[in-house]
Amino acid sequence: MFGFGTTELIIVAVIVLLLFGSRLPSAMGNLGKSIVEFKKGVKGAEDEASADSETRETTQS
């Protein structure tokens, strides 16, 4: 699509590391925590939906 080769990607990665290198570890840590919280929220919503469907099944029977 953009025609980036391996050399161009390496150059961009080096520039990003030079500009944001000191902030990357904390940013990646925060990203990891966000993903974990998102997964917990999705699992909680799934659990709630399954509990709701079980309640409906028992009241209809």
CHARMM internal coordinates of N, CA and C (Angstrom, degrees):
IC EDIT
DIST 1 N 1 CA 1.4521
DIST 1 CA 1 C 1.5248
ANGL 1 N 1 CA 1 C 110.32
DIST 1 C 2 N 1.3250
ANGL 1 CA 1 C 2 N 116.85
DIHE 1 N 1 CA 1 C 2 N -56.63
DIST 2 N 2 CA 1.4553
ANGL 1 C 2 N 2 CA 119.95
DIHE 1 CA 1 C 2 N 2 CA 179.80
DIST 2 CA 2 C 1.5158
ANGL 2 N 2 CA 2 C 111.69
DIHE 1 C 2 N 2 CA 2 C -97.90
DIST 2 C 3 N 1.3119
ANGL 2 CA 2 C 3 N 117.24
DIHE 2 N 2 CA 2 C 3 N -14.71
DIST 3 N 3 CA 1.4489
ANGL 2 C 3 N 3 CA 120.72
DIHE 2 CA 2 C 3 N 3 CA 178.09
DIST 3 CA 3 C 1.5146
ANGL 3 N 3 CA 3 C 113.92
DIHE 2 C 3 N 3 CA 3 C 76.65
DIST 3 C 4 N 1.3468
ANGL 3 CA 3 C 4 N 117.37
DIHE 3 N 3 CA 3 C 4 N 27.33
DIST 4 N 4 CA 1.4601
ANGL 3 C 4 N 4 CA 119.79
DIHE 3 CA 3 C 4 N 4 CA 177.17
DIST 4 CA 4 C 1.5138
ANGL 4 N 4 CA 4 C 109.46
DIHE 3 C 4 N 4 CA 4 C -75.94
DIST 4 C 5 N 1.3127
ANGL 4 CA 4 C 5 N 115.73
DIHE 4 N 4 CA 4 C 5 N 130.96
DIST 5 N 5 CA 1.4533
ANGL 4 C 5 N 5 CA 120.60
DIHE 4 CA 4 C 5 N 5 CA 175.44
DIST 5 CA 5 C 1.5118
ANGL 5 N 5 CA 5 C 110.67
DIHE 4 C 5 N 5 CA 5 C -98.85
DIST 5 C 6 N 1.2987
ANGL 5 CA 5 C 6 N 116.15
DIHE 5 N 5 CA 5 C 6 N -177.31
DIST 6 N 6 CA 1.4625
ANGL 5 C 6 N 6 CA 121.30
DIHE 5 CA 5 C 6 N 6 CA -179.15
DIST 6 CA 6 C 1.5255
ANGL 6 N 6 CA 6 C 111.25
DIHE 5 C 6 N 6 CA 6 C -62.82
DIST 6 C 7 N 1.3107
ANGL 6 CA 6 C 7 N 116.94
DIHE 6 N 6 CA 6 C 7 N -41.86
DIST 7 N 7 CA 1.4637
ANGL 6 C 7 N 7 CA 120.79
DIHE 6 CA 6 C 7 N 7 CA -178.30
DIST 7 CA 7 C 1.5257
ANGL 7 N 7 CA 7 C 110.96
DIHE 6 C 7 N 7 CA 7 C -63.30
DIST 7 C 8 N 1.3069
ANGL 7 CA 7 C 8 N 117.07
DIHE 7 N 7 CA 7 C 8 N -43.95
DIST 8 N 8 CA 1.4642
ANGL 7 C 8 N 8 CA 120.25
DIHE 7 CA 7 C 8 N 8 CA 179.83
DIST 8 CA 8 C 1.5221
ANGL 8 N 8 CA 8 C 111.66
DIHE 7 C 8 N 8 CA 8 C -63.89
DIST 8 C 9 N 1.3389
ANGL 8 CA 8 C 9 N 116.31
DIHE 8 N 8 CA 8 C 9 N -40.53
DIST 9 N 9 CA 1.4637
ANGL 8 C 9 N 9 CA 120.00
DIHE 8 CA 8 C 9 N 9 CA 179.22
DIST 9 CA 9 C 1.5276
ANGL 9 N 9 CA 9 C 111.42
DIHE 8 C 9 N 9 CA 9 C -65.01
DIST 9 C 10 N 1.3277
ANGL 9 CA 9 C 10 N 116.99
DIHE 9 N 9 CA 9 C 10 N -38.72
DIST 10 N 10 CA 1.4663
ANGL 9 C 10 N 10 CA 120.47
DIHE 9 CA 9 C 10 N 10 CA 177.56
DIST 10 CA 10 C 1.5253
ANGL 10 N 10 CA 10 C 110.64
DIHE 9 C 10 N 10 CA 10 C -64.98
DIST 10 C 11 N 1.3097
ANGL 10 CA 10 C 11 N 117.16
DIHE 10 N 10 CA 10 C 11 N -42.01
DIST 11 N 11 CA 1.4674
ANGL 10 C 11 N 11 CA 120.85
DIHE 10 CA 10 C 11 N 11 CA 178.61
DIST 11 CA 11 C 1.5198
ANGL 11 N 11 CA 11 C 110.50
DIHE 10 C 11 N 11 CA 11 C -62.58
DIST 11 C 12 N 1.3236
ANGL 11 CA 11 C 12 N 117.99
DIHE 11 N 11 CA 11 C 12 N -43.77
DIST 12 N 12 CA 1.4624
ANGL 11 C 12 N 12 CA 121.75
DIHE 11 CA 11 C 12 N 12 CA 178.48
DIST 12 CA 12 C 1.5272
ANGL 12 N 12 CA 12 C 110.22
DIHE 11 C 12 N 12 CA 12 C -63.86
DIST 12 C 13 N 1.3314
ANGL 12 CA 12 C 13 N 117.89
DIHE 12 N 12 CA 12 C 13 N -41.60
DIST 13 N 13 CA 1.4609
ANGL 12 C 13 N 13 CA 121.45
DIHE 12 CA 12 C 13 N 13 CA 179.10
DIST 13 CA 13 C 1.5246
ANGL 13 N 13 CA 13 C 111.06
DIHE 12 C 13 N 13 CA 13 C -62.49
DIST 13 C 14 N 1.3155
ANGL 13 CA 13 C 14 N 117.88
DIHE 13 N 13 CA 13 C 14 N -41.49
DIST 14 N 14 CA 1.4686
ANGL 13 C 14 N 14 CA 121.40
DIHE 13 CA 13 C 14 N 14 CA 178.85
DIST 14 CA 14 C 1.5212
ANGL 14 N 14 CA 14 C 110.13
DIHE 13 C 14 N 14 CA 14 C -64.56
DIST 14 C 15 N 1.3184
ANGL 14 CA 14 C 15 N 117.81
DIHE 14 N 14 CA 14 C 15 N -42.63
DIST 15 N 15 CA 1.4674
ANGL 14 C 15 N 15 CA 120.97
DIHE 14 CA 14 C 15 N 15 CA 178.88
DIST 15 CA 15 C 1.5235
ANGL 15 N 15 CA 15 C 110.76
DIHE 14 C 15 N 15 CA 15 C -63.24
DIST 15 C 16 N 1.3278
ANGL 15 CA 15 C 16 N 116.94
DIHE 15 N 15 CA 15 C 16 N -43.31
DIST 16 N 16 CA 1.4665
ANGL 15 C 16 N 16 CA 120.81
DIHE 15 CA 15 C 16 N 16 CA 178.51
DIST 16 CA 16 C 1.5235
ANGL 16 N 16 CA 16 C 110.22
DIHE 15 C 16 N 16 CA 16 C -62.25
DIST 16 C 17 N 1.3220
ANGL 16 CA 16 C 17 N 117.56
DIHE 16 N 16 CA 16 C 17 N -42.84
DIST 17 N 17 CA 1.4655
ANGL 16 C 17 N 17 CA 120.67
DIHE 16 CA 16 C 17 N 17 CA 178.74
DIST 17 CA 17 C 1.5272
ANGL 17 N 17 CA 17 C 111.56
DIHE 16 C 17 N 17 CA 17 C -63.79
DIST 17 C 18 N 1.3184
ANGL 17 CA 17 C 18 N 117.30
DIHE 17 N 17 CA 17 C 18 N -38.78
DIST 18 N 18 CA 1.4631
ANGL 17 C 18 N 18 CA 119.81
DIHE 17 CA 17 C 18 N 18 CA 178.78
DIST 18 CA 18 C 1.5231
ANGL 18 N 18 CA 18 C 111.51
DIHE 17 C 18 N 18 CA 18 C -67.33
DIST 18 C 19 N 1.3181
ANGL 18 CA 18 C 19 N 116.81
DIHE 18 N 18 CA 18 C 19 N -38.92
DIST 19 N 19 CA 1.4617
ANGL 18 C 19 N 19 CA 120.17
DIHE 18 CA 18 C 19 N 19 CA -177.64
DIST 19 CA 19 C 1.5199
ANGL 19 N 19 CA 19 C 113.12
DIHE 18 C 19 N 19 CA 19 C -77.95
DIST 19 C 20 N 1.3232
ANGL 19 CA 19 C 20 N 117.09
DIHE 19 N 19 CA 19 C 20 N -41.44
DIST 20 N 20 CA 1.4630
ANGL 19 C 20 N 20 CA 121.01
DIHE 19 CA 19 C 20 N 20 CA -171.95
DIST 20 CA 20 C 1.5285
ANGL 20 N 20 CA 20 C 113.36
DIHE 19 C 20 N 20 CA 20 C -118.12
DIST 20 C 21 N 1.3137
ANGL 20 CA 20 C 21 N 119.28
DIHE 20 N 20 CA 20 C 21 N 13.24
DIST 21 N 21 CA 1.4534
ANGL 20 C 21 N 21 CA 123.33
DIHE 20 CA 20 C 21 N 21 CA -174.14
DIST 21 CA 21 C 1.5103
ANGL 21 N 21 CA 21 C 114.66
DIHE 20 C 21 N 21 CA 21 C -54.92
DIST 21 C 22 N 1.3170
ANGL 21 CA 21 C 22 N 117.86
DIHE 21 N 21 CA 21 C 22 N -40.84
DIST 22 N 22 CA 1.4625
ANGL 21 C 22 N 22 CA 119.76
DIHE 21 CA 21 C 22 N 22 CA -176.93
DIST 22 CA 22 C 1.5197
ANGL 22 N 22 CA 22 C 112.07
DIHE 21 C 22 N 22 CA 22 C -74.39
DIST 22 C 23 N 1.3190
ANGL 22 CA 22 C 23 N 117.83
DIHE 22 N 22 CA 22 C 23 N -22.75
DIST 23 N 23 CA 1.4693
ANGL 22 C 23 N 23 CA 121.42
DIHE 22 CA 22 C 23 N 23 CA -178.38
DIST 23 CA 23 C 1.5246
ANGL 23 N 23 CA 23 C 113.35
DIHE 22 C 23 N 23 CA 23 C -96.56
DIST 23 C 24 N 1.3154
ANGL 23 CA 23 C 24 N 118.11
DIHE 23 N 23 CA 23 C 24 N -11.41
DIST 24 N 24 CA 1.4646
ANGL 23 C 24 N 24 CA 120.50
DIHE 23 CA 23 C 24 N 24 CA -175.97
DIST 24 CA 24 C 1.5258
ANGL 24 N 24 CA 24 C 113.77
DIHE 23 C 24 N 24 CA 24 C -63.80
DIST 24 C 25 N 1.3272
ANGL 24 CA 24 C 25 N 121.15
DIHE 24 N 24 CA 24 C 25 N -43.88
DIST 25 N 25 CA 1.4727
ANGL 24 C 25 N 25 CA 118.91
DIHE 24 CA 24 C 25 N 25 CA -179.37
DIST 25 CA 25 C 1.5274
ANGL 25 N 25 CA 25 C 113.01
DIHE 24 C 25 N 25 CA 25 C -59.98
DIST 25 C 26 N 1.3151
ANGL 25 CA 25 C 26 N 117.21
DIHE 25 N 25 CA 25 C 26 N -42.64
DIST 26 N 26 CA 1.4643
ANGL 25 C 26 N 26 CA 118.75
DIHE 25 CA 25 C 26 N 26 CA 179.67
DIST 26 CA 26 C 1.5313
ANGL 26 N 26 CA 26 C 111.03
DIHE 25 C 26 N 26 CA 26 C -70.56
DIST 26 C 27 N 1.3091
ANGL 26 CA 26 C 27 N 117.40
DIHE 26 N 26 CA 26 C 27 N -35.33
DIST 27 N 27 CA 1.4643
ANGL 26 C 27 N 27 CA 120.46
DIHE 26 CA 26 C 27 N 27 CA 178.29
DIST 27 CA 27 C 1.5299
ANGL 27 N 27 CA 27 C 110.69
DIHE 26 C 27 N 27 CA 27 C -66.33
DIST 27 C 28 N 1.3236
ANGL 27 CA 27 C 28 N 116.88
DIHE 27 N 27 CA 27 C 28 N -41.51
DIST 28 N 28 CA 1.4660
ANGL 27 C 28 N 28 CA 120.17
DIHE 27 CA 27 C 28 N 28 CA 179.29
DIST 28 CA 28 C 1.5261
ANGL 28 N 28 CA 28 C 110.70
DIHE 27 C 28 N 28 CA 28 C -68.79
DIST 28 C 29 N 1.3342
ANGL 28 CA 28 C 29 N 117.27
DIHE 28 N 28 CA 28 C 29 N -36.07
DIST 29 N 29 CA 1.4668
ANGL 28 C 29 N 29 CA 120.19
DIHE 28 CA 28 C 29 N 29 CA 176.09
DIST 29 CA 29 C 1.5144
ANGL 29 N 29 CA 29 C 111.33
DIHE 28 C 29 N 29 CA 29 C -63.18
DIST 29 C 30 N 1.3282
ANGL 29 CA 29 C 30 N 115.96
DIHE 29 N 29 CA 29 C 30 N -43.91
DIST 30 N 30 CA 1.4590
ANGL 29 C 30 N 30 CA 120.15
DIHE 29 CA 29 C 30 N 30 CA 178.11
DIST 30 CA 30 C 1.5221
ANGL 30 N 30 CA 30 C 111.20
DIHE 29 C 30 N 30 CA 30 C -65.47
DIST 30 C 31 N 1.3201
ANGL 30 CA 30 C 31 N 117.56
DIHE 30 N 30 CA 30 C 31 N -36.94
DIST 31 N 31 CA 1.4580
ANGL 30 C 31 N 31 CA 121.30
DIHE 30 CA 30 C 31 N 31 CA 177.76
DIST 31 CA 31 C 1.5237
ANGL 31 N 31 CA 31 C 110.23
DIHE 30 C 31 N 31 CA 31 C -64.16
DIST 31 C 32 N 1.3199
ANGL 31 CA 31 C 32 N 116.79
DIHE 31 N 31 CA 31 C 32 N -42.69
DIST 32 N 32 CA 1.4606
ANGL 31 C 32 N 32 CA 120.82
DIHE 31 CA 31 C 32 N 32 CA 178.31
DIST 32 CA 32 C 1.5164
ANGL 32 N 32 CA 32 C 111.97
DIHE 31 C 32 N 32 CA 32 C -62.42
DIST 32 C 33 N 1.3336
ANGL 32 CA 32 C 33 N 116.82
DIHE 32 N 32 CA 32 C 33 N -43.12
DIST 33 N 33 CA 1.4632
ANGL 32 C 33 N 33 CA 120.98
DIHE 32 CA 32 C 33 N 33 CA 178.16
DIST 33 CA 33 C 1.5243
ANGL 33 N 33 CA 33 C 110.73
DIHE 32 C 33 N 33 CA 33 C -63.44
DIST 33 C 34 N 1.3253
ANGL 33 CA 33 C 34 N 116.63
DIHE 33 N 33 CA 33 C 34 N -38.80
DIST 34 N 34 CA 1.4615
ANGL 33 C 34 N 34 CA 120.70
DIHE 33 CA 33 C 34 N 34 CA 179.10
DIST 34 CA 34 C 1.5232
ANGL 34 N 34 CA 34 C 111.20
DIHE 33 C 34 N 34 CA 34 C -64.37
DIST 34 C 35 N 1.3202
ANGL 34 CA 34 C 35 N 116.67
DIHE 34 N 34 CA 34 C 35 N -41.16
DIST 35 N 35 CA 1.4620
ANGL 34 C 35 N 35 CA 120.63
DIHE 34 CA 34 C 35 N 35 CA 179.52
DIST 35 CA 35 C 1.5228
ANGL 35 N 35 CA 35 C 110.42
DIHE 34 C 35 N 35 CA 35 C -64.50
DIST 35 C 36 N 1.3418
ANGL 35 CA 35 C 36 N 116.55
DIHE 35 N 35 CA 35 C 36 N -41.96
DIST 36 N 36 CA 1.4637
ANGL 35 C 36 N 36 CA 120.22
DIHE 35 CA 35 C 36 N 36 CA 178.98
DIST 36 CA 36 C 1.5209
ANGL 36 N 36 CA 36 C 110.49
DIHE 35 C 36 N 36 CA 36 C -62.51
DIST 36 C 37 N 1.3351
ANGL 36 CA 36 C 37 N 117.32
DIHE 36 N 36 CA 36 C 37 N -44.29
DIST 37 N 37 CA 1.4625
ANGL 36 C 37 N 37 CA 120.67
DIHE 36 CA 36 C 37 N 37 CA 179.46
DIST 37 CA 37 C 1.5284
ANGL 37 N 37 CA 37 C 111.16
DIHE 36 C 37 N 37 CA 37 C -64.53
DIST 37 C 38 N 1.3332
ANGL 37 CA 37 C 38 N 116.94
DIHE 37 N 37 CA 37 C 38 N -38.67
DIST 38 N 38 CA 1.4627
ANGL 37 C 38 N 38 CA 120.82
DIHE 37 CA 37 C 38 N 38 CA 178.26
DIST 38 CA 38 C 1.5300
ANGL 38 N 38 CA 38 C 110.43
DIHE 37 C 38 N 38 CA 38 C -62.62
DIST 38 C 39 N 1.3377
ANGL 38 CA 38 C 39 N 116.34
DIHE 38 N 38 CA 38 C 39 N -44.83
DIST 39 N 39 CA 1.4650
ANGL 38 C 39 N 39 CA 120.04
DIHE 38 CA 38 C 39 N 39 CA 179.47
DIST 39 CA 39 C 1.5244
ANGL 39 N 39 CA 39 C 111.18
DIHE 38 C 39 N 39 CA 39 C -63.20
DIST 39 C 40 N 1.3489
ANGL 39 CA 39 C 40 N 117.14
DIHE 39 N 39 CA 39 C 40 N -38.54
DIST 40 N 40 CA 1.4641
ANGL 39 C 40 N 40 CA 120.44
DIHE 39 CA 39 C 40 N 40 CA 177.15
DIST 40 CA 40 C 1.5261
ANGL 40 N 40 CA 40 C 110.06
DIHE 39 C 40 N 40 CA 40 C -63.30
DIST 40 C 41 N 1.3238
ANGL 40 CA 40 C 41 N 117.25
DIHE 40 N 40 CA 40 C 41 N -41.07
DIST 41 N 41 CA 1.4618
ANGL 40 C 41 N 41 CA 121.26
DIHE 40 CA 40 C 41 N 41 CA 179.00
DIST 41 CA 41 C 1.5152
ANGL 41 N 41 CA 41 C 112.08
DIHE 40 C 41 N 41 CA 41 C -64.52
DIST 41 C 42 N 1.3129
ANGL 41 CA 41 C 42 N 116.78
DIHE 41 N 41 CA 41 C 42 N -42.24
DIST 42 N 42 CA 1.4655
ANGL 41 C 42 N 42 CA 120.99
DIHE 41 CA 41 C 42 N 42 CA 179.03
DIST 42 CA 42 C 1.5205
ANGL 42 N 42 CA 42 C 109.85
DIHE 41 C 42 N 42 CA 42 C -64.99
DIST 42 C 43 N 1.3325
ANGL 42 CA 42 C 43 N 116.95
DIHE 42 N 42 CA 42 C 43 N -43.60
DIST 43 N 43 CA 1.4631
ANGL 42 C 43 N 43 CA 120.29
DIHE 42 CA 42 C 43 N 43 CA 179.44
DIST 43 CA 43 C 1.5227
ANGL 43 N 43 CA 43 C 110.21
DIHE 42 C 43 N 43 CA 43 C -64.06
DIST 43 C 44 N 1.3245
ANGL 43 CA 43 C 44 N 117.41
DIHE 43 N 43 CA 43 C 44 N -39.95
DIST 44 N 44 CA 1.4615
ANGL 43 C 44 N 44 CA 120.84
DIHE 43 CA 43 C 44 N 44 CA 177.90
DIST 44 CA 44 C 1.5171
ANGL 44 N 44 CA 44 C 111.64
DIHE 43 C 44 N 44 CA 44 C -62.94
DIST 44 C 45 N 1.3290
ANGL 44 CA 44 C 45 N 116.88
DIHE 44 N 44 CA 44 C 45 N -40.62
DIST 45 N 45 CA 1.4628
ANGL 44 C 45 N 45 CA 120.80
DIHE 44 CA 44 C 45 N 45 CA 178.74
DIST 45 CA 45 C 1.5296
ANGL 45 N 45 CA 45 C 110.27
DIHE 44 C 45 N 45 CA 45 C -66.74
DIST 45 C 46 N 1.3360
ANGL 45 CA 45 C 46 N 117.03
DIHE 45 N 45 CA 45 C 46 N -39.66
DIST 46 N 46 CA 1.4662
ANGL 45 C 46 N 46 CA 120.30
DIHE 45 CA 45 C 46 N 46 CA 178.35
DIST 46 CA 46 C 1.5233
ANGL 46 N 46 CA 46 C 110.26
DIHE 45 C 46 N 46 CA 46 C -65.24
DIST 46 C 47 N 1.3318
ANGL 46 CA 46 C 47 N 116.77
DIHE 46 N 46 CA 46 C 47 N -43.10
DIST 47 N 47 CA 1.4642
ANGL 46 C 47 N 47 CA 120.54
DIHE 46 CA 46 C 47 N 47 CA 178.98
DIST 47 CA 47 C 1.5277
ANGL 47 N 47 CA 47 C 110.73
DIHE 46 C 47 N 47 CA 47 C -62.37
DIST 47 C 48 N 1.3207
ANGL 47 CA 47 C 48 N 115.49
DIHE 47 N 47 CA 47 C 48 N -41.43
DIST 48 N 48 CA 1.4619
ANGL 47 C 48 N 48 CA 119.94
DIHE 47 CA 47 C 48 N 48 CA 179.75
DIST 48 CA 48 C 1.5236
ANGL 48 N 48 CA 48 C 110.97
DIHE 47 C 48 N 48 CA 48 C -65.20
DIST 48 C 49 N 1.3248
ANGL 48 CA 48 C 49 N 116.75
DIHE 48 N 48 CA 48 C 49 N -40.82
DIST 49 N 49 CA 1.4622
ANGL 48 C 49 N 49 CA 120.73
DIHE 48 CA 48 C 49 N 49 CA -179.99
DIST 49 CA 49 C 1.5287
ANGL 49 N 49 CA 49 C 110.66
DIHE 48 C 49 N 49 CA 49 C -66.95
DIST 49 C 50 N 1.3301
ANGL 49 CA 49 C 50 N 117.23
DIHE 49 N 49 CA 49 C 50 N -40.64
DIST 50 N 50 CA 1.4576
ANGL 49 C 50 N 50 CA 118.80
DIHE 49 CA 49 C 50 N 50 CA 179.84
DIST 50 CA 50 C 1.5280
ANGL 50 N 50 CA 50 C 110.91
DIHE 49 C 50 N 50 CA 50 C -69.59
DIST 50 C 51 N 1.3280
ANGL 50 CA 50 C 51 N 117.68
DIHE 50 N 50 CA 50 C 51 N -36.67
DIST 51 N 51 CA 1.4642
ANGL 50 C 51 N 51 CA 120.47
DIHE 50 CA 50 C 51 N 51 CA 177.14
DIST 51 CA 51 C 1.5257
ANGL 51 N 51 CA 51 C 110.31
DIHE 50 C 51 N 51 CA 51 C -65.76
DIST 51 C 52 N 1.3341
ANGL 51 CA 51 C 52 N 116.54
DIHE 51 N 51 CA 51 C 52 N -37.78
DIST 52 N 52 CA 1.4596
ANGL 51 C 52 N 52 CA 120.95
DIHE 51 CA 51 C 52 N 52 CA 178.80
DIST 52 CA 52 C 1.5216
ANGL 52 N 52 CA 52 C 110.77
DIHE 51 C 52 N 52 CA 52 C -66.18
DIST 52 C 53 N 1.3397
ANGL 52 CA 52 C 53 N 116.70
DIHE 52 N 52 CA 52 C 53 N -41.08
DIST 53 N 53 CA 1.4674
ANGL 52 C 53 N 53 CA 119.20
DIHE 52 CA 52 C 53 N 53 CA 179.80
DIST 53 CA 53 C 1.5262
ANGL 53 N 53 CA 53 C 111.09
DIHE 52 C 53 N 53 CA 53 C -69.02
DIST 53 C 54 N 1.3397
ANGL 53 CA 53 C 54 N 117.15
DIHE 53 N 53 CA 53 C 54 N -35.31
DIST 54 N 54 CA 1.4670
ANGL 53 C 54 N 54 CA 120.13
DIHE 53 CA 53 C 54 N 54 CA 176.63
DIST 54 CA 54 C 1.5199
ANGL 54 N 54 CA 54 C 110.43
DIHE 53 C 54 N 54 CA 54 C -65.46
DIST 54 C 55 N 1.3267
ANGL 54 CA 54 C 55 N 116.98
DIHE 54 N 54 CA 54 C 55 N -39.26
DIST 55 N 55 CA 1.4744
ANGL 54 C 55 N 55 CA 121.00
DIHE 54 CA 54 C 55 N 55 CA 178.57
DIST 55 CA 55 C 1.5245
ANGL 55 N 55 CA 55 C 110.37
DIHE 54 C 55 N 55 CA 55 C -63.61
DIST 55 C 56 N 1.3334
ANGL 55 CA 55 C 56 N 116.43
DIHE 55 N 55 CA 55 C 56 N -41.65
DIST 56 N 56 CA 1.4630
ANGL 55 C 56 N 56 CA 120.14
DIHE 55 CA 55 C 56 N 56 CA 179.39
DIST 56 CA 56 C 1.5239
ANGL 56 N 56 CA 56 C 111.24
DIHE 55 C 56 N 56 CA 56 C -65.31
DIST 56 C 57 N 1.3412
ANGL 56 CA 56 C 57 N 116.69
DIHE 56 N 56 CA 56 C 57 N -38.04
DIST 57 N 57 CA 1.4597
ANGL 56 C 57 N 57 CA 120.28
DIHE 56 CA 56 C 57 N 57 CA 179.95
DIST 57 CA 57 C 1.5171
ANGL 57 N 57 CA 57 C 111.17
DIHE 56 C 57 N 57 CA 57 C -66.21
DIST 57 C 58 N 1.3307
ANGL 57 CA 57 C 58 N 117.54
DIHE 57 N 57 CA 57 C 58 N -39.80
DIST 58 N 58 CA 1.4696
ANGL 57 C 58 N 58 CA 119.89
DIHE 57 CA 57 C 58 N 58 CA -178.19
DIST 58 CA 58 C 1.5286
ANGL 58 N 58 CA 58 C 111.01
DIHE 57 C 58 N 58 CA 58 C -73.22
DIST 58 C 59 N 1.3151
ANGL 58 CA 58 C 59 N 118.61
DIHE 58 N 58 CA 58 C 59 N -31.45
DIST 59 N 59 CA 1.4567
ANGL 58 C 59 N 59 CA 120.04
DIHE 58 CA 58 C 59 N 59 CA 179.33
DIST 59 CA 59 C 1.5263
ANGL 59 N 59 CA 59 C 111.08
DIHE 58 C 59 N 59 CA 59 C -77.94
DIST 59 C 60 N 1.3160
ANGL 59 CA 59 C 60 N 118.58
DIHE 59 N 59 CA 59 C 60 N -26.63
DIST 60 N 60 CA 1.4570
ANGL 59 C 60 N 60 CA 121.68
DIHE 59 CA 59 C 60 N 60 CA 179.65
DIST 60 CA 60 C 1.5255
ANGL 60 N 60 CA 60 C 111.03
DIHE 59 C 60 N 60 CA 60 C -81.12
DIST 60 C 61 N 1.3004
ANGL 60 CA 60 C 61 N 119.15
DIHE 60 N 60 CA 60 C 61 N -23.77
DIST 61 N 61 CA 1.4728
ANGL 60 C 61 N 61 CA 122.30
DIHE 60 CA 60 C 61 N 61 CA -177.00
DIST 61 CA 61 C 1.4903
ANGL 61 N 61 CA 61 C 111.76
DIHE 60 C 61 N 61 CA 61 C -77.36
END
COOR INIT
IC SEED 1 N 1 CA 1 C
IC BUILD
